[in-house]
Amino acid sequence: MLTTFFKYENRALLSHKDNLRALQNQQDNFYKMKDQLQAKKERLFSTQDTSRWEIPKHLLQRVNPQELLGNQSQAFQVMCPSDS
């Protein structure tokens, strides 16, 4: 009777471990992609060429690209929205 209980617990823990491993892999992928996007934005910002920043037209109407050159955090919010 007791061995059956431990077999069941072992199987339940294996399933839980698999779920945790999958979650960890997803988190690793997310942070890897986030770091890659941040590096891409930094590289694009350093070129100072706003035409390569992939800013949508509706945002260009609200924001002056020359103002973005002086404000890195605001520029990062609007550049590369398709990758964000």
Summary of the structure (lengths in Angstrom):
residues: 84
radius of gyration: 22.9
end to end distance: 53.9
largest distance: 75.0
contacts: 181
relative contact order: 0.11
helix: 79%
strand: 0%
